[in-house]
Structures are given as structure tokens and as C-alpha cells.
Amino acid sequence: MSAAAEALKGAVILYQWTLRPFIGAQCRFHPSCSHYALEALSTHGAARGALMAGRRILRCNPWHPGGYDPVPTRTEQG
């Protein structure tokens, strides 16, 4: 895994340990958006993983039903 992906994963973990306890777990999806981001960064690297996590966060709103939404594997992405 690249240094950029590791740095982004560190930022997500920092969010999980600092801000998330105060704002609560409000994600409409399973796994949660922060766990999705960690898995996407591990599986797809910094650029693609960050893009996937960003799109997921934009979908996490009151107008989307949410539900089960796993990180696609590398072969599913093409």
C-alpha cells in the first residue's frame, strides 16, 4: 500500500477516534462510511479509494435509503 493510502487511512482512523464519538454514528449504510473508506483505501489505493469513499459519503443523506453496500473487489471494478 502506498504512503498516500496509509496517510488517508490514518486520517479516517483519527476521525473515528476523535469526532465520531461526539457526532454519533449516523451512517445509513452497512458497513459505515468510515469503515468503507478504510477498506476502499486498502483494496484500491489512495486515488481510487478516496474517490469511492467520497462518492459513498455524498450518498449518505436522508434522501437515500442506505442499506448494505460493500466495497467492490478489484475484479468487479474491471
All heavy atoms as a GROMACS GRO file, in nm:
protein
  596
    1MET      N    1   0.085  -0.117   0.000
    1MET     CA    2   0.000   0.000   0.000
    1MET      C    3   0.090   0.124   0.000
    1MET      O    4   0.192   0.128   0.067
    1MET     CB    5  -0.091  -0.002   0.122
    1MET     CG    6  -0.192   0.105   0.121
    1MET     SD    7  -0.311   0.104   0.256
    1MET     CE    8  -0.322  -0.063   0.305
    2SER      N    9   0.047   0.225  -0.074
    2SER     CA   10   0.127   0.346  -0.087
    2SER      C   11   0.124   0.430   0.041
    2SER      O   12   0.036   0.415   0.126
    2SER     CB   13   0.075   0.429  -0.204
    2SER     OG   14  -0.050   0.486  -0.172
    3ALA      N   15   0.219   0.520   0.050
    3ALA     CA   16   0.226   0.610   0.165
    3ALA      C   17   0.104   0.702   0.169
    3ALA      O   18   0.054   0.736   0.276
    3ALA     CB   19   0.354   0.692   0.159
    4ALA      N   20   0.055   0.742   0.051
    4ALA     CA   21  -0.064   0.828   0.046
    4ALA      C   22  -0.186   0.755   0.101
    4ALA      O   23  -0.266   0.813   0.176
    4ALA     CB   24  -0.089   0.874  -0.097
    5ALA      N   25  -0.202   0.628   0.064
    5ALA     CA   26  -0.315   0.550   0.115
    5ALA      C   27  -0.304   0.532   0.266
    5ALA      O   28  -0.404   0.540   0.337
    5ALA     CB   29  -0.322   0.414   0.045
    6GLU      N   30  -0.183   0.508   0.315
    6GLU     CA   31  -0.163   0.494   0.459
    6GLU      C   32  -0.197   0.624   0.532
    6GLU      O   33  -0.257   0.621   0.639
    6GLU     CB   34  -0.018   0.453   0.490
    6GLU     CG   35   0.014   0.311   0.454
    6GLU     CD   36  -0.055   0.208   0.543
    6GLU    OE1   37  -0.093   0.242   0.658
    6GLU    OE2   38  -0.072   0.095   0.498
    7ALA      N   39  -0.158   0.737   0.475
    7ALA     CA   40  -0.187   0.868   0.536
    7ALA      C   41  -0.338   0.892   0.540
    7ALA      O   42  -0.392   0.940   0.641
    7ALA     CB   43  -0.116   0.979   0.460
    8LEU      N   44  -0.407   0.860   0.431
    8LEU     CA   45  -0.552   0.877   0.428
    8LEU      C   46  -0.621   0.784   0.528
    8LEU      O   47  -0.717   0.824   0.594
    8LEU     CB   48  -0.605   0.854   0.287
    8LEU     CG   49  -0.570   0.962   0.186
    8LEU    CD1   50  -0.607   0.917   0.045
    8LEU    CD2   51  -0.638   1.093   0.220
    9LYS      N   52  -0.572   0.661   0.538
    9LYS     CA   53  -0.628   0.569   0.638
    9LYS      C   54  -0.606   0.624   0.778
    9LYS      O   55  -0.694   0.614   0.863
    9LYS     CB   56  -0.563   0.431   0.625
    9LYS     CG   57  -0.617   0.350   0.510
    9LYS     CD   58  -0.551   0.215   0.499
    9LYS     CE   59  -0.585   0.129   0.617
    9LYS     NZ   60  -0.537  -0.009   0.606
   10GLY      N   61  -0.490   0.684   0.803
   10GLY     CA   62  -0.463   0.746   0.933
   10GLY      C   63  -0.561   0.858   0.962
   10GLY      O   64  -0.607   0.874   1.076
   11ALA      N   65  -0.595   0.936   0.860
   11ALA     CA   66  -0.691   1.045   0.879
   11ALA      C   67  -0.830   0.990   0.913
   11ALA      O   68  -0.900   1.046   0.998
   11ALA     CB   69  -0.698   1.131   0.753
   12VAL      N   70  -0.869   0.882   0.849
   12VAL     CA   71  -1.001   0.821   0.878
   12VAL      C   72  -1.002   0.766   1.020
   12VAL      O   73  -1.099   0.785   1.095
   12VAL     CB   74  -1.034   0.711   0.775
   12VAL    CG1   75  -1.160   0.634   0.815
   12VAL    CG2   76  -1.051   0.769   0.636
   13ILE      N   77  -0.895   0.700   1.059
   13ILE     CA   78  -0.887   0.645   1.196
   13ILE      C   79  -0.888   0.758   1.298
   13ILE      O   80  -0.954   0.748   1.403
   13ILE     CB   81  -0.763   0.555   1.210
   13ILE    CG1   82  -0.782   0.430   1.124
   13ILE    CG2   83  -0.737   0.519   1.356
   13ILE    CD1   84  -0.658   0.345   1.109
   14LEU      N   85  -0.819   0.867   1.268
   14LEU     CA   86  -0.820   0.983   1.357
   14LEU      C   87  -0.963   1.036   1.372
   14LEU      O   88  -1.007   1.068   1.482
   14LEU     CB   89  -0.728   1.092   1.303
   14LEU     CG   90  -0.715   1.216   1.389
   14LEU    CD1   91  -0.648   1.183   1.522
   14LEU    CD2   92  -0.635   1.322   1.314
   15TYR      N   93  -1.037   1.045   1.262
   15TYR     CA   94  -1.178   1.085   1.268
   15TYR      C   95  -1.257   0.990   1.357
   15TYR      O   96  -1.336   1.033   1.441
   15TYR     CB   97  -1.238   1.088   1.127
   15TYR     CG   98  -1.387   1.074   1.127
   15TYR    CD1   99  -1.470   1.180   1.161
   15TYR    CD2  100  -1.447   0.951   1.097
   15TYR    CE1  101  -1.607   1.165   1.164
   15TYR    CE2  102  -1.584   0.935   1.100
   15TYR     CZ  103  -1.664   1.042   1.134
   15TYR     OH  104  -1.799   1.026   1.137
   16GLN      N  105  -1.237   0.859   1.338
   16GLN     CA  106  -1.313   0.760   1.416
   16GLN      C  107  -1.287   0.775   1.565
   16GLN      O  108  -1.377   0.753   1.646
   16GLN     CB  109  -1.277   0.618   1.372
   16GLN     CG  110  -1.332   0.580   1.237
   16GLN     CD  111  -1.289   0.441   1.194
   16GLN    OE1  112  -1.182   0.393   1.231
   16GLN    NE2  113  -1.373   0.376   1.115
   17TRP      N  114  -1.167   0.810   1.603
   17TRP     CA  115  -1.132   0.818   1.745
   17TRP      C  116  -1.160   0.955   1.806
   17TRP      O  117  -1.168   0.967   1.928
   17TRP     CB  118  -0.985   0.782   1.765
   17TRP     CG  119  -0.963   0.635   1.756
   17TRP    CD1  120  -0.934   0.563   1.644
   17TRP    CD2  121  -0.972   0.541   1.863
   17TRP    NE1  122  -0.924   0.430   1.674
   17TRP    CE2  123  -0.947   0.414   1.809
   17TRP    CE3  124  -1.000   0.552   1.998
   17TRP    CZ2  125  -0.947   0.300   1.886
   17TRP    CZ3  126  -1.000   0.438   2.073
   17TRP    CH2  127  -0.974   0.314   2.019
   18THR      N  128  -1.173   1.060   1.725
   18THR     CA  129  -1.190   1.194   1.782
   18THR      C  130  -1.330   1.252   1.759
   18THR      O  131  -1.399   1.286   1.855
   18THR     CB  132  -1.085   1.291   1.725
   18THR    OG1  133  -1.096   1.295   1.583
   18THR    CG2  134  -0.944   1.251   1.767
   19LEU      N  135  -1.373   1.266   1.636
   19LEU     CA  136  -1.500   1.332   1.607
   19LEU      C  137  -1.621   1.240   1.615
   19LEU      O  138  -1.727   1.280   1.662
   19LEU     CB  139  -1.496   1.394   1.467
   19LEU     CG  140  -1.398   1.508   1.449
   19LEU    CD1  141  -1.397   1.556   1.306
   19LEU    CD2  142  -1.432   1.622   1.543
   20ARG      N  143  -1.607   1.118   1.570
   20ARG     CA  144  -1.722   1.028   1.565
   20ARG      C  145  -1.789   1.006   1.701
   20ARG      O  146  -1.912   1.000   1.707
   20ARG     CB  147  -1.681   0.895   1.503
   20ARG     CG  148  -1.799   0.805   1.476
   20ARG     CD  149  -1.756   0.685   1.401
   20ARG     NE  150  -1.871   0.598   1.377
   20ARG     CZ  151  -1.862   0.477   1.332
   20ARG    NH1  152  -1.744   0.427   1.305
   20ARG    NH2  153  -1.969   0.405   1.315
   21PRO      N  154  -1.714   0.994   1.811
   21PRO     CA  155  -1.783   0.978   1.939
   21PRO      C  156  -1.873   1.096   1.975
   21PRO      O  157  -1.973   1.079   2.045
   21PRO     CB  158  -1.669   0.965   2.040
   21PRO     CG  159  -1.554   0.915   1.962
   21PRO     CD  160  -1.569   0.977   1.826
   22PHE      N  161  -1.840   1.215   1.926
   22PHE     CA  162  -1.920   1.333   1.958
   22PHE      C  163  -2.040   1.351   1.867
   22PHE      O  164  -2.145   1.397   1.910
   22PHE     CB  165  -1.833   1.459   1.954
   22PHE     CG  166  -1.727   1.460   2.060
   22PHE    CD1  167  -1.595   1.438   2.028
   22PHE    CD2  168  -1.761   1.478   2.194
   22PHE    CE1  169  -1.498   1.437   2.126
   22PHE    CE2  170  -1.665   1.477   2.292
   22PHE     CZ  171  -1.533   1.456   2.258
   23ILE      N  172  -2.026   1.318   1.739
   23ILE     CA  173  -2.137   1.337   1.647
   23ILE      C  174  -2.223   1.212   1.633
   23ILE      O  175  -2.333   1.219   1.580
   23ILE     CB  176  -2.088   1.384   1.508
   23ILE    CG1  177  -1.998   1.280   1.441
   23ILE    CG2  178  -2.018   1.516   1.518
   23ILE    CD1  179  -1.959   1.314   1.300
   24GLY      N  180  -2.174   1.100   1.679
   24GLY     CA  181  -2.252   0.976   1.674
   24GLY      C  182  -2.240   0.907   1.539
   24GLY      O  183  -2.198   0.966   1.441
   25ALA      N  184  -2.280   0.783   1.537
   25ALA     CA  185  -2.278   0.704   1.414
   25ALA      C  186  -2.409   0.729   1.340
   25ALA      O  187  -2.513   0.676   1.378
   25ALA     CB  188  -2.258   0.557   1.446
   26GLN      N  189  -2.406   0.810   1.238
   26GLN     CA  190  -2.526   0.848   1.165
   26GLN      C  191  -2.535   0.787   1.025
   26GLN      O  192  -2.624   0.822   0.950
   26GLN     CB  193  -2.530   1.002   1.150
   26GLN     CG  194  -2.524   1.076   1.280
   26GLN     CD  195  -2.648   1.054   1.364
   26GLN    OE1  196  -2.758   1.041   1.312
   26GLN    NE2  197  -2.631   1.045   1.495
   27CYS      N  198  -2.444   0.698   0.991
   27CYS     CA  199  -2.440   0.644   0.856
   27CYS      C  200  -2.561   0.556   0.828
   27CYS      O  201  -2.605   0.478   0.911
   27CYS     CB  202  -2.311   0.564   0.835
   27CYS     SG  203  -2.285   0.520   0.662
   28ARG      N  204  -2.614   0.569   0.706
   28ARG     CA  205  -2.730   0.493   0.662
   28ARG      C  206  -2.691   0.359   0.600
   28ARG      O  207  -2.777   0.281   0.562
   28ARG     CB  208  -2.809   0.574   0.560
   28ARG     CG  209  -2.846   0.711   0.612
   28ARG     CD  210  -2.920   0.791   0.509
   28ARG     NE  211  -3.051   0.740   0.480
   28ARG     CZ  212  -3.159   0.759   0.556
   28ARG    NH1  213  -3.148   0.827   0.667
   28ARG    NH2  214  -3.275   0.711   0.521
   29PHE      N  215  -2.563   0.336   0.585
   29PHE     CA  216  -2.514   0.217   0.517
   29PHE      C  217  -2.447   0.120   0.614
   29PHE      O  218  -2.410   0.156   0.725
   29PHE     CB  219  -2.410   0.255   0.411
   29PHE     CG  220  -2.468   0.331   0.296
   29PHE    CD1  221  -2.458   0.468   0.290
   29PHE    CD2  222  -2.530   0.265   0.192
   29PHE    CE1  223  -2.508   0.538   0.184
   29PHE    CE2  224  -2.581   0.334   0.085
   29PHE     CZ  225  -2.571   0.471   0.081
   30HIS      N  226  -2.432  -0.003   0.568
   30HIS     CA  227  -2.351  -0.102   0.638
   30HIS      C  228  -2.254  -0.160   0.535
   30HIS      O  229  -2.300  -0.204   0.430
   30HIS     CB  230  -2.437  -0.213   0.696
   30HIS     CG  231  -2.354  -0.316   0.765
   30HIS    ND1  232  -2.298  -0.294   0.888
   30HIS    CD2  233  -2.315  -0.439   0.727
   30HIS    CE1  234  -2.228  -0.402   0.922
   30HIS    NE2  235  -2.238  -0.490   0.826
   31PRO      N  236  -2.126  -0.158   0.555
   31PRO     CA  237  -2.054  -0.102   0.668
   31PRO      C  238  -2.062   0.052   0.668
   31PRO      O  239  -2.095   0.112   0.568
   31PRO     CB  240  -1.911  -0.149   0.646
   31PRO     CG  241  -1.900  -0.173   0.499
   31PRO     CD  242  -2.036  -0.215   0.454
   32SER      N  243  -2.028   0.109   0.782
   32SER     CA  244  -2.035   0.255   0.794
   32SER      C  245  -1.942   0.321   0.692
   32SER      O  246  -1.851   0.258   0.638
   32SER     CB  247  -1.996   0.298   0.935
   32SER     OG  248  -1.858   0.276   0.957
   33CYS      N  249  -1.965   0.447   0.667
   33CYS     CA  250  -1.885   0.519   0.567
   33CYS      C  251  -1.736   0.520   0.601
   33CYS      O  252  -1.652   0.506   0.512
   33CYS     CB  253  -1.938   0.661   0.551
   33CYS     SG  254  -2.102   0.668   0.474
   34SER      N  255  -1.702   0.534   0.728
   34SER     CA  256  -1.560   0.536   0.763
   34SER      C  257  -1.497   0.398   0.746
   34SER      O  258  -1.382   0.386   0.701
   34SER     CB  259  -1.539   0.588   0.905
   34SER     OG  260  -1.607   0.509   1.000
   35HIS      N  261  -1.570   0.292   0.779
   35HIS     CA  262  -1.517   0.158   0.757
   35HIS      C  263  -1.507   0.128   0.607
   35HIS      O  264  -1.414   0.062   0.562
   35HIS     CB  265  -1.603   0.053   0.827
   35HIS     CG  266  -1.583   0.053   0.974
   35HIS    ND1  267  -1.667   0.118   1.060
   35HIS    CD2  268  -1.487  -0.002   1.051
   35HIS    CE1  269  -1.624   0.103   1.184
   35HIS    NE2  270  -1.515   0.030   1.181
   36TYR      N  271  -1.603   0.176   0.531
   36TYR     CA  272  -1.599   0.163   0.385
   36TYR      C  273  -1.474   0.232   0.331
   36TYR      O  274  -1.404   0.177   0.245
   36TYR     CB  275  -1.725   0.225   0.325
   36TYR     CG  276  -1.737   0.213   0.175
   36TYR    CD1  277  -1.807   0.108   0.118
   36TYR    CD2  278  -1.679   0.308   0.091
   36TYR    CE1  279  -1.821   0.098  -0.020
   36TYR    CE2  280  -1.691   0.297  -0.046
   36TYR     CZ  281  -1.762   0.193  -0.102
   36TYR     OH  282  -1.773   0.183  -0.238
   37ALA      N  283  -1.446   0.353   0.380
   37ALA     CA  284  -1.329   0.427   0.334
   37ALA      C  285  -1.200   0.351   0.364
   37ALA      O  286  -1.111   0.342   0.278
   37ALA     CB  287  -1.325   0.565   0.399
   38LEU      N  288  -1.189   0.295   0.484
   38LEU     CA  289  -1.069   0.218   0.518
   38LEU      C  290  -1.051   0.099   0.425
   38LEU      O  291  -0.940   0.072   0.377
   38LEU     CB  292  -1.076   0.171   0.664
   38LEU     CG  293  -1.065   0.279   0.771
   38LEU    CD1  294  -1.090   0.219   0.908
   38LEU    CD2  295  -0.929   0.347   0.765
   39GLU      N  296  -1.159   0.028   0.399
   39GLU     CA  297  -1.150  -0.090   0.312
   39GLU      C  298  -1.121  -0.050   0.167
   39GLU      O  299  -1.043  -0.114   0.098
   39GLU     CB  300  -1.279  -0.171   0.320
   39GLU     CG  301  -1.268  -0.303   0.250
   39GLU     CD  302  -1.392  -0.389   0.267
   39GLU    OE1  303  -1.472  -0.362   0.359
   39GLU    OE2  304  -1.407  -0.483   0.188
   40ALA      N  305  -1.184   0.058   0.120
   40ALA     CA  306  -1.161   0.104  -0.017
   40ALA      C  307  -1.016   0.149  -0.035
   40ALA      O  308  -0.954   0.119  -0.138
   40ALA     CB  309  -1.256   0.219  -0.051
   41LEU      N  310  -0.960   0.218   0.063
   41LEU     CA  311  -0.821   0.261   0.055
   41LEU      C  312  -0.727   0.141   0.055
   41LEU      O  313  -0.627   0.139  -0.017
   41LEU     CB  314  -0.787   0.356   0.169
   41LEU     CG  315  -0.854   0.493   0.161
   41LEU    CD1  316  -0.842   0.566   0.294
   41LEU    CD2  317  -0.794   0.575   0.048
   42SER      N  318  -0.758   0.040   0.136
   42SER     CA  319  -0.674  -0.080   0.141
   42SER      C  320  -0.682  -0.160   0.012
   42SER      O  321  -0.581  -0.212  -0.036
   42SER     CB  322  -0.716  -0.169   0.258
   42SER     OG  323  -0.693  -0.104   0.380
   43THR      N  324  -0.801  -0.169  -0.044
   43THR     CA  325  -0.822  -0.252  -0.162
   43THR      C  326  -0.780  -0.183  -0.292
   43THR      O  327  -0.719  -0.244  -0.378
   43THR     CB  328  -0.972  -0.292  -0.173
   43THR    OG1  329  -1.010  -0.355  -0.053
   43THR    CG2  330  -0.996  -0.383  -0.290
   44HIS      N  331  -0.813  -0.054  -0.306
   44HIS     CA  332  -0.797   0.014  -0.433
   44HIS      C  333  -0.690   0.123  -0.435
   44HIS      O  334  -0.668   0.185  -0.539
   44HIS     CB  335  -0.931   0.076  -0.476
   44HIS     CG  336  -1.038  -0.026  -0.496
   44HIS    ND1  337  -1.044  -0.106  -0.608
   44HIS    CD2  338  -1.141  -0.064  -0.417
   44HIS    CE1  339  -1.148  -0.188  -0.598
   44HIS    NE2  340  -1.208  -0.164  -0.483
   45GLY      N  341  -0.625   0.150  -0.323
   45GLY     CA  342  -0.521   0.252  -0.320
   45GLY      C  343  -0.576   0.390  -0.291
   45GLY      O  344  -0.696   0.409  -0.273
   46ALA      N  345  -0.486   0.488  -0.289
   46ALA     CA  346  -0.521   0.623  -0.244
   46ALA      C  347  -0.618   0.693  -0.338
   46ALA      O  348  -0.722   0.742  -0.293
   46ALA     CB  349  -0.394   0.706  -0.227
   47ALA      N  350  -0.589   0.701  -0.466
   47ALA     CA  351  -0.671   0.780  -0.557
   47ALA      C  352  -0.810   0.719  -0.575
   47ALA      O  353  -0.912   0.785  -0.551
   47ALA     CB  354  -0.601   0.794  -0.692
   48ARG      N  355  -0.815   0.595  -0.618
   48ARG     CA  356  -0.944   0.531  -0.643
   48ARG      C  357  -1.022   0.510  -0.512
   48ARG      O  358  -1.143   0.529  -0.507
   48ARG     CB  359  -0.925   0.399  -0.716
   48ARG     CG  360  -1.054   0.337  -0.760
   48ARG     CD  361  -1.026   0.211  -0.843
   48ARG     NE  362  -1.146   0.169  -0.910
   48ARG     CZ  363  -1.177   0.198  -1.035
   48ARG    NH1  364  -1.096   0.270  -1.106
   48ARG    NH2  365  -1.289   0.155  -1.088
   49GLY      N  366  -0.953   0.472  -0.405
   49GLY     CA  367  -1.018   0.450  -0.277
   49GLY      C  368  -1.079   0.578  -0.222
   49GLY      O  369  -1.190   0.579  -0.169
   50ALA      N  370  -1.007   0.690  -0.234
   50ALA     CA  371  -1.059   0.819  -0.187
   50ALA      C  372  -1.179   0.862  -0.271
   50ALA      O  373  -1.277   0.914  -0.217
   50ALA     CB  374  -0.950   0.925  -0.192
   51LEU      N  375  -1.174   0.838  -0.401
   51LEU     CA  376  -1.287   0.871  -0.488
   51LEU      C  377  -1.409   0.788  -0.450
   51LEU      O  378  -1.521   0.841  -0.440
   51LEU     CB  379  -1.250   0.849  -0.634
   51LEU     CG  380  -1.358   0.878  -0.737
   51LEU    CD1  381  -1.394   1.026  -0.734
   51LEU    CD2  382  -1.312   0.837  -0.874
   52MET      N  383  -1.391   0.659  -0.429
   52MET     CA  384  -1.502   0.572  -0.390
   52MET      C  385  -1.560   0.614  -0.256
   52MET      O  386  -1.682   0.619  -0.239
   52MET     CB  387  -1.453   0.427  -0.383
   52MET     CG  388  -1.417   0.369  -0.518
   52MET     SD  389  -1.340   0.208  -0.505
   52MET     CE  390  -1.479   0.109  -0.457
   53ALA      N  391  -1.474   0.647  -0.159
   53ALA     CA  392  -1.521   0.689  -0.027
   53ALA      C  393  -1.595   0.822  -0.037
   53ALA      O  394  -1.699   0.841   0.029
   53ALA     CB  395  -1.403   0.701   0.069
   54GLY      N  396  -1.546   0.914  -0.118
   54GLY     CA  397  -1.614   1.042  -0.136
   54GLY      C  398  -1.752   1.027  -0.195
   54GLY      O  399  -1.849   1.090  -0.150
   55ARG      N  400  -1.765   0.942  -0.297
   55ARG     CA  401  -1.897   0.917  -0.357
   55ARG      C  402  -1.991   0.854  -0.255
   55ARG      O  403  -2.110   0.886  -0.251
   55ARG     CB  404  -1.883   0.827  -0.480
   55ARG     CG  405  -1.826   0.899  -0.599
   55ARG     CD  406  -1.842   0.822  -0.727
   55ARG     NE  407  -1.834   0.677  -0.713
   55ARG     CZ  408  -1.759   0.597  -0.787
   55ARG    NH1  409  -1.685   0.648  -0.882
   55ARG    NH2  410  -1.758   0.468  -0.767
   56ARG      N  411  -1.937   0.765  -0.175
   56ARG     CA  412  -2.020   0.699  -0.072
   56ARG      C  413  -2.070   0.801   0.030
   56ARG      O  414  -2.187   0.801   0.068
   56ARG     CB  415  -1.938   0.590  -0.005
   56ARG     CG  416  -1.994   0.533   0.121
   56ARG     CD  417  -2.118   0.446   0.094
   56ARG     NE  418  -2.163   0.386   0.215
   56ARG     CZ  419  -2.119   0.271   0.265
   56ARG    NH1  420  -2.027   0.202   0.202
   56ARG    NH2  421  -2.165   0.226   0.377
   57ILE      N  422  -1.983   0.891   0.074
   57ILE     CA  423  -2.022   0.993   0.172
   57ILE      C  424  -2.129   1.085   0.114
   57ILE      O  425  -2.223   1.123   0.183
   57ILE     CB  426  -1.898   1.072   0.221
   57ILE    CG1  427  -1.811   0.980   0.306
   57ILE    CG2  428  -1.938   1.197   0.297
   57ILE    CD1  429  -1.674   1.034   0.337
   58LEU      N  430  -2.118   1.118  -0.014
   58LEU     CA  431  -2.220   1.202  -0.078
   58LEU      C  432  -2.355   1.132  -0.086
   58LEU      O  433  -2.460   1.197  -0.084
   58LEU     CB  434  -2.174   1.244  -0.218
   58LEU     CG  435  -2.060   1.345  -0.221
   58LEU    CD1  436  -2.015   1.370  -0.364
   58LEU    CD2  437  -2.100   1.474  -0.153
   59ARG      N  438  -2.355   0.999  -0.095
   59ARG     CA  439  -2.482   0.924  -0.098
   59ARG      C  440  -2.543   0.908   0.040
   59ARG      O  441  -2.660   0.873   0.054
   59ARG     CB  442  -2.459   0.785  -0.156
   59ARG     CG  443  -2.438   0.784  -0.304
   59ARG     CD  444  -2.441   0.642  -0.356
   59ARG     NE  445  -2.371   0.552  -0.267
   59ARG     CZ  446  -2.286   0.459  -0.304
   59ARG    NH1  447  -2.260   0.442  -0.429
   59ARG    NH2  448  -2.226   0.383  -0.215
   60CYS      N  449  -2.466   0.930   0.145
   60CYS     CA  450  -2.513   0.910   0.282
   60CYS      C  451  -2.592   1.034   0.326
   60CYS      O  452  -2.538   1.123   0.390
   60CYS     CB  453  -2.395   0.883   0.375
   60CYS     SG  454  -2.445   0.819   0.536
   61ASN      N  455  -2.718   1.039   0.285
   61ASN     CA  456  -2.803   1.153   0.316
   61ASN      C  457  -2.945   1.105   0.341
   61ASN      O  458  -2.978   0.989   0.314
   61ASN     CB  459  -2.798   1.255   0.202
   61ASN     CG  460  -2.848   1.198   0.072
   61ASN    OD1  461  -2.963   1.159   0.061
   61ASN    ND2  462  -2.759   1.190  -0.029
   62PRO      N  463  -3.031   1.189   0.393
   62PRO     CA  464  -3.168   1.146   0.428
   62PRO      C  465  -3.252   1.100   0.309
   62PRO      O  466  -3.352   1.034   0.326
   62PRO     CB  467  -3.231   1.270   0.492
   62PRO     CG  468  -3.118   1.357   0.531
   62PRO     CD  469  -3.005   1.325   0.439
   63TRP      N  470  -3.215   1.136   0.186
   63TRP     CA  471  -3.294   1.102   0.069
   63TRP      C  472  -3.253   0.969   0.006
   63TRP      O  473  -3.313   0.924  -0.088
   63TRP     CB  474  -3.286   1.213  -0.035
   63TRP     CG  475  -3.336   1.341   0.023
   63TRP    CD1  476  -3.467   1.378   0.038
   63TRP    CD2  477  -3.258   1.446   0.078
   63TRP    NE1  478  -3.473   1.500   0.099
   63TRP    CE2  479  -3.347   1.546   0.125
   63TRP    CE3  480  -3.121   1.468   0.092
   63TRP    CZ2  481  -3.303   1.662   0.183
   63TRP    CZ3  482  -3.079   1.585   0.151
   63TRP    CH2  483  -3.169   1.680   0.196
   64HIS      N  484  -3.149   0.908   0.059
   64HIS     CA  485  -3.104   0.778   0.009
   64HIS      C  486  -3.143   0.670   0.109
   64HIS      O  487  -3.126   0.689   0.229
   64HIS     CB  488  -2.951   0.778  -0.011
   64HIS     CG  489  -2.903   0.665  -0.094
   64HIS    ND1  490  -2.892   0.538  -0.047
   64HIS    CD2  491  -2.864   0.661  -0.224
   64HIS    CE1  492  -2.847   0.459  -0.143
   64HIS    NE2  493  -2.829   0.531  -0.252
   65PRO      N  494  -3.196   0.557   0.064
   65PRO     CA  495  -3.242   0.455   0.159
   65PRO      C  496  -3.130   0.386   0.236
   65PRO      O  497  -3.154   0.330   0.342
   65PRO     CB  498  -3.315   0.355   0.070
   65PRO     CG  499  -3.258   0.374  -0.066
   65PRO     CD  500  -3.221   0.519  -0.074
   66GLY      N  501  -3.006   0.391   0.185
   66GLY     CA  502  -2.896   0.324   0.256
   66GLY      C  503  -2.901   0.175   0.236
   66GLY      O  504  -2.946   0.126   0.133
   67GLY      N  505  -2.855   0.100   0.336
   67GLY     CA  506  -2.856  -0.045   0.328
   67GLY      C  507  -2.716  -0.102   0.317
   67GLY      O  508  -2.616  -0.035   0.343
   68TYR      N  509  -2.709  -0.228   0.274
   68TYR     CA  510  -2.581  -0.297   0.262
   68TYR      C  511  -2.512  -0.252   0.134
   68TYR      O  512  -2.569  -0.260   0.025
   68TYR     CB  513  -2.604  -0.448   0.261
   68TYR     CG  514  -2.476  -0.528   0.252
   68TYR    CD1  515  -2.380  -0.522   0.353
   68TYR    CD2  516  -2.452  -0.609   0.143
   68TYR    CE1  517  -2.265  -0.595   0.345
   68TYR    CE2  518  -2.336  -0.683   0.135
   68TYR     CZ  519  -2.242  -0.676   0.236
   68TYR     OH  520  -2.127  -0.748   0.227
   69ASP      N  521  -2.389  -0.203   0.145
   69ASP     CA  522  -2.313  -0.151   0.031
   69ASP      C  523  -2.165  -0.181   0.053
   69ASP      O  524  -2.090  -0.096   0.101
   69ASP     CB  525  -2.336  -0.001   0.018
   69ASP     CG  526  -2.265   0.059  -0.102
   69ASP    OD1  527  -2.245  -0.012  -0.203
   69ASP    OD2  528  -2.230   0.178  -0.096
   70PRO      N  529  -2.119  -0.302   0.017
   70PRO     CA  530  -1.979  -0.337   0.040
   70PRO      C  531  -1.887  -0.272  -0.064
   70PRO      O  532  -1.932  -0.227  -0.171
   70PRO     CB  533  -1.979  -0.489   0.024
   70PRO     CG  534  -2.088  -0.514  -0.074
   70PRO     CD  535  -2.194  -0.412  -0.043
   71VAL      N  536  -1.759  -0.268  -0.034
   71VAL     CA  537  -1.659  -0.221  -0.128
   71VAL      C  538  -1.644  -0.326  -0.238
   71VAL      O  539  -1.626  -0.443  -0.209
   71VAL     CB  540  -1.523  -0.200  -0.057
   71VAL    CG1  541  -1.415  -0.163  -0.158
   71VAL    CG2  542  -1.534  -0.093   0.049
   72PRO      N  543  -1.655  -0.285  -0.365
   72PRO     CA  544  -1.637  -0.382  -0.473
   72PRO      C  545  -1.493  -0.433  -0.476
   72PRO      O  546  -1.400  -0.359  -0.444
   72PRO     CB  547  -1.668  -0.306  -0.600
   72PRO     CG  548  -1.708  -0.169  -0.560
   72PRO     CD  549  -1.687  -0.154  -0.414
   73THR      N  550  -1.477  -0.558  -0.517
   73THR     CA  551  -1.341  -0.612  -0.530
   73THR      C  552  -1.278  -0.554  -0.656
   73THR      O  553  -1.346  -0.497  -0.741
   73THR     CB  554  -1.344  -0.765  -0.539
   73THR    OG1  555  -1.422  -0.802  -0.654
   73THR    CG2  556  -1.406  -0.826  -0.414
   74ARG      N  557  -1.149  -0.572  -0.668
   74ARG     CA  558  -1.079  -0.520  -0.785
   74ARG      C  559  -1.134  -0.581  -0.916
   74ARG      O  560  -1.141  -0.514  -1.016
   74ARG     CB  561  -0.930  -0.546  -0.773
   74ARG     CG  562  -0.866  -0.457  -0.668
   74ARG     CD  563  -0.722  -0.491  -0.645
   74ARG     NE  564  -0.618  -0.420  -0.714
   74ARG     CZ  565  -0.599  -0.288  -0.718
   74ARG    NH1  566  -0.683  -0.210  -0.658
   74ARG    NH2  567  -0.498  -0.237  -0.780
   75THR      N  568  -1.170  -0.706  -0.915
   75THR     CA  569  -1.220  -0.770  -1.036
   75THR      C  570  -1.360  -0.721  -1.073
   75THR      O  571  -1.395  -0.718  -1.190
   75THR     CB  572  -1.224  -0.924  -1.021
   75THR    OG1  573  -1.302  -0.957  -0.908
   75THR    CG2  574  -1.084  -0.980  -1.004
   76GLU      N  575  -1.441  -0.679  -0.975
   76GLU     CA  576  -1.574  -0.626  -1.003
   76GLU      C  577  -1.566  -0.488  -1.068
   76GLU      O  578  -1.656  -0.447  -1.138
   76GLU     CB  579  -1.658  -0.617  -0.876
   76GLU     CG  580  -1.697  -0.751  -0.820
   76GLU     CD  581  -1.771  -0.739  -0.689
   76GLU    OE1  582  -1.803  -0.626  -0.647
   76GLU    OE2  583  -1.793  -0.842  -0.623
   77GLN      N  584  -1.459  -0.415  -1.043
   77GLN     CA  585  -1.443  -0.280  -1.097
   77GLN      C  586  -1.397  -0.283  -1.243
   77GLN      O  587  -1.409  -0.187  -1.314
   77GLN     CB  588  -1.343  -0.200  -1.014
   77GLN     CG  589  -1.399  -0.156  -0.882
   77GLN     CD  590  -1.506  -0.052  -0.901
   77GLN    OE1  591  -1.492   0.042  -0.977
   77GLN    NE2  592  -1.618  -0.070  -0.834
   78GLY      N  593  -1.338  -0.390  -1.285
   78GLY     CA  594  -1.294  -0.400  -1.424
   78GLY      C  595  -1.150  -0.382  -1.445
   78GLY      O  596  -1.065  -0.348  -1.378
   0.00000   0.00000   0.00000
